[in-house]
């Protein structure tokens, strides 16, 4: 799930602004909102495509004549497609022009969602979902870096925050809306609506998003070299464990609330989470240029406090909603923080660092679904918040220890 602060030839000057005549931001002092909103819509499409089946499992399983647990693997195979292909495809397409690559990735979503909508065979549906995951690997290894290249140095964090706003919108509004559409019409209509949105987005990208060159052959990303760069490994570790902790709870939040007797409140709890996630993105976008470390520590603590409330005081409905507020405030800005940290730490190997971040993000999502299911069967849903707390302890320790590289006390735009 993420992207790279591009370091391709001719793209970044020493002051952090793009140089050259091709869509550069040299001398530009404001954000190109129309182009950034197109990227936010691309993020929305990728996030919603991944999670949409979760709200439509009974209908999909009935049509495909498989169990709901088998249908649930349509989410897992998406994450696997991204995890397996993000690094090799990022390396293979490093020389492509950025706009061509973005259009290719979004075209992949249009194709995959269309096939998913018309398929009556489980195998074909799973293949389409895998293709969607591959397209996500391309997109996530591109989008944040694309946003950075559009902005002057002092606004790069804000540009990434705008682009990443598509994530909480997809989770808090897109999934409930898609579920509602699937229920009042047919689940296939929800996927066809995703195709229609993607076609509109393709035209939007052609019209409004600037183009940038890819990397020269000698400058293309070397994945293993990035691991030797100080700060990259701590950021990747935090990504893996933080996303794992979040996914274990989020993927089974409906089961958790159902066990609390709050099954009728699931949509509202998710709406509260999504709204506060948007607020978090705004705060992070405004402050990330100088406070990346403080914001990362604060985000970790907020999610930990939310998990503690759910672990100890979940029998109080008001405190569950308070936990959703804190969870959203803590989590909403995390994609922006981690992508920015990976890009800053990676330096000349930023693309490689971002590709590995994408891979580990999706590994964590797939693992979170599997581990959460095991915990649910063996212990019960009340184990989720305790597991989140346990996982966040090493996250906090690594963020605090990576003071010189990874999550530095002082930050300037790359």
N, C-alpha and C positions, 0 to 999 in steps of 0.2 A: 503493500500500500504506500507507495511514496515516491518521491522524486529527487532529482539531483539539482543542486546549484551548479549549473553548467559551467564547465571550464573549457569548453571547446575553443578551438582556435578562432581568434578574432571576436570573442564574445564578451570578455570581461577585461576591463582595464584595471589598473591598480587602485582606482577609487571605488570600484564596485559597480560602475555603470557600464552598460554595453557600449562597445565602440563600433565604428563602421556605419555605413549608410543603410544596411539592411535591417530595418526595424529596430535599430539601436535606441537606447534611452539617453544618449549623451546629451546633456543640457536639459533633459526632461525633469521637471520637479513635481509632477503629479502622476497619479496612477491611471493607466488606461483601463477604466472600469469595465467598458463593454467587452474587451478582450479577456479580462480577468473573470468576469461573470460567465463567459463561455467556458473557461477552464473549470469554474465552480460547478457548472452544469455537467461537464464531463466527469468530475468527481462524483456528483450526484448519481449519474448513470452507472458508474462502476460500482458504487456502494449499494445502490438499490438492486441492481442485477444480482449481486451476490446474496442479499438477504431476503429478497422477495419471496422465494419458495417457502420460507419459514411460516408465513402467515396463510399459505394456501395448501399446506400439506395434505389435509383430508381429500380435497377435491382433486389434486394432482394424482394422489395414490389411487383413488377410485378410477380415474380415467386410464391410468397406466397399468392397473391391475397388479399393483405391488403394495407391500406394507408401507405404513407411514415412516417407519424407521429406514426402510430402503429409499423412500422418497427424500428423506432428510439428508441422504448422502449427496444429493444434488448441490447442497451447500459445501460439503466437504470436498467434492471433486473440483469445484470452482477454485477453492483455496489451494488444492494440490496443483492444479494447472498453473496457477500464478507462481507458486513456490518452486516448481520444477523448471520453469522457463524464464523467469525474470532475469537471472544472471546471464545465461547464454544468449538470450535475445537482445539484452541491452548491449552486450559486447558485439553481437553480429550486426546490429543496426546503428552502432555509434557513429558511422559516417553518413547516415541518412540525414537529409534536411529535416529539421524538427517538425515543420508543419505537415510534411508528407507522412512522417511517422505517427503523428497524432491522428491524422485522418485515417490512416490504416488501422490503428487501434480501435477507433470509434466505429469504423466500418465492421470490424470483427464483432462488436457488440450488436450491431444491427442484424448481422447474419445469425449470430447465436440465439438472440432472443426470438427472431422469426422462426427458426427451426424448432426451438423449445415450444413455441405457441402452436405449431401445426403438428408436432410429433405425436404419434400414438404408441410409440415403442420406447420402452424404458432405456434400452441400449443407445438409441439415437438421441434421446433426451440427455443422457449422461455425456455423450460425446459433444453435444452442443454446449453443455455447461462447462466441459473441459476447455473448449475453444474460447468461451467467454472468460475463463480464468487466464488463458494465455493472453488474450487481449488486455486484460487487467494488468498483467505483468508488464506489458509494453507501456500502458498508460501511466501506471503508478511510478515507473522508473523515469518518467518524463515530466509530469505535471508540475511538481514544485519547482524544479529547476527552470521550467518554462516561465513560471510566474516570476521567479527572481530576475530573469533576464529582461523582463518587461519594465522593471522598476529601477529607479535610482537607488543608490546604496542605502540611504537612510530609510527607505520605504520598502525594502525587500521583505522584511518580516511581515509587514502588513499585507503585502501582495500575496504571500503564501497563505496568510490567514484567510483572505478573501477566497482564494481558490479552494481551500480546505473546508469552507463553510458547507460544501455539498455533503460532507459526511454526516453531521448531525441532522441536517435537513432530510437526508435519505432515511436515517434511522427513526427519527421522531415523527416525520410527516409522510415520507414516501411509503414506508412499509405499511402503516395503518391505512393510507389511501389506497394502495395497491390491494391490500386485503379486502377492503370495503368494495372496491371495484370488482374484484374476483367473486365476491359473494353475491352482489346484486346482478351481475351479468354472468361471466364465466371466467375461470382462472386464465384461460387463454387470452382473453381480452386484455388482461393486465400486462401480459408479456408483449402483445401487439402494441399496446400503448407505449411501452418502453422503446419498441422499434420506431414508432412514429416520432417520439421525442428525440431519438438519436439521429434520425434523418434531418430534422430541423436543426439539431446541433451541428451536423456536418456542414450545412449551408452557412450557419453562423460562423463556424471556424474559418471557412473559406473567405467570408466577407470581412471579418473583424480581427482575426488573430494574426499577428505579424509572424514572419518566417525567420528562421535563423539557420546557419549552416551547422552541419554535424562536425565531428572531430576529424582532423587529419589522421591518416593511418598510424603514424608514429605516436599519436597522442591518445589513441583509443584506450579505454579502461583496462587495467590489469588488476583483476579482482584480488588476488593474493597479496599484491603489493599494498593494497589499501589497508590490510590488516596490520601492516607494520607501521602505519602512520599513528603517532600518539593520539589517543582520544577516540579513534574509530571503534576499537573493541569495547570500551565502556558504553558507548552509545548503542552499539548493536546488542549488548547484553541487556541493557535497560529496555530496549525495544522488545526483545523476545519475552522477557519475564513480565513486564508491565502489560503488554497486550494479552499474554496468557492469563494473567489475573483478571483483567477486565472481561475477557471472553467467557471464562468459566461462569461468571455471574450473569453477564448480559444474555448469553445464548439460552440460558434456562431461567430467565427472570419470570416468565409466565408460570413455570412450575413452582418457583419459589413463592410467588404471590398467591398462587392457588393454595399452597399448603398453609398460608397465613389466613386464608379465607377472604382474599382480596382479588379473586380472579376477575371480578367485574371491573376492577380498577386498573387493570394492566395497561390499557391504552392511555389512561390519564397519567399514570406513573411515567410511562415512556414519553409522553408529551412534556411533562415537567423536566425530565432528564434532557430531552432535546432542546427545550427552550433555554435552560441554563447552560447547555453546551454551546449554544450560539453566543450567549453572553461571554462565556469563557474564551471563545475564539476572538471576539472583539477585544477583550482585555489583553490577551496574549499578543494580538496584532499590534496593539498600541504600545506595548511595553517591551516586546521581545528584543528590540535593537540593543538595549542596554541591560536587560534583566533576565536573560535566558536561564541562568543558573537558579536565581530566586524563584522564577516561575515554575521551573521543573520540580524543585523541592516542594513548593507550595502545592502543585498539582498532585504529587505523590501523597502528601499528607492529607489533602482533602479527600481523595479516594479512600485512604486508609480510615479516616474518621467515619466516612459513609459506611464502609464495611463493618466497622466496630458497632455503629448504631444498629445495623441490620443483624449483627450477630447477637447483640445483648438486649436490644429494646424493640425488636421488630413486632412485638405484640401490640404496640401503640401505633395506630394508623398514622397519626400526625408525624411521628418520628420516621416512619417509612418515607413519607413525602419529603421530610427534611433531608433524609439520606439521599434521596433522588436528586435534590437540589445540589448537595455537596458533591455527589458523584458527577453530575453534569458539569459543575464548575471546575472540578478537577480534571475530568477526562477531555472535555471539548477541545482544549488547546494542545493536547498531547501530540497529535499528528504533526502540527506545525512546529512544536518545540523539538521533536525528535528529528524531523526532516531538516530543520535548520541546523541542529547540532551536528548531524551527520555530514551535511554539506560543508559547514565550517571546519570540522575536524578533518574531513577528507582532503581538502585543498586540491591539489592537482589530480587526486584520485577520487574526486567527489562523486562522479558518475558510478564508479565501482562501489563506493560506500553506500550510495542510495540503492543500487540494485540489490546489494546484500540486505539492506534494511527492508526492502520490499519482500524479499524471500523469507526473512525471519518473521516479519509481520504475519505473513500468511501461514507459515508453519505454526506460529503461536495460535492463530485463529482455528486452524484445523485441530491442533492439539487441545485447545480449550474446549471444543465441542466434544472430543473423545473423552477427555479427563472429566469434564462436567457430567457426561452421561454415566461414567463409571461411578463417580461420587454419588450421583442421584440414586443409582440402583443399590449401591452397597451401604451408604450411610444416610442419605436423604438430603433434601435441599438445604437444610440448616447448616450443612458443611460448607456451602459456597462462600459466605462472607468470611468464615474463619480461614479458608484456603486463600482468599484474596489477601487477608492480613499477613499471612505467613509468607506469601510471595513478594509482598511489597517491602518487607524488611531488607532483603538484599538489594532491591531496587534503590531504596533510600541510601543504603550504605555505599553503593557504587556511585550514585550521583554526588554524594558528599565528598567522596574520596577523589573524584575526577575533577579536582579544582583547577589544575593547570591545563589539562587537555580533555576535551569531551564536553564538559559543562563548566567552562572557565568562569571565574568571578567577574572578569571584564571581557566584553565582547565588542568587536567592531565589525562592520559589514565586510564580507569577503568580496 
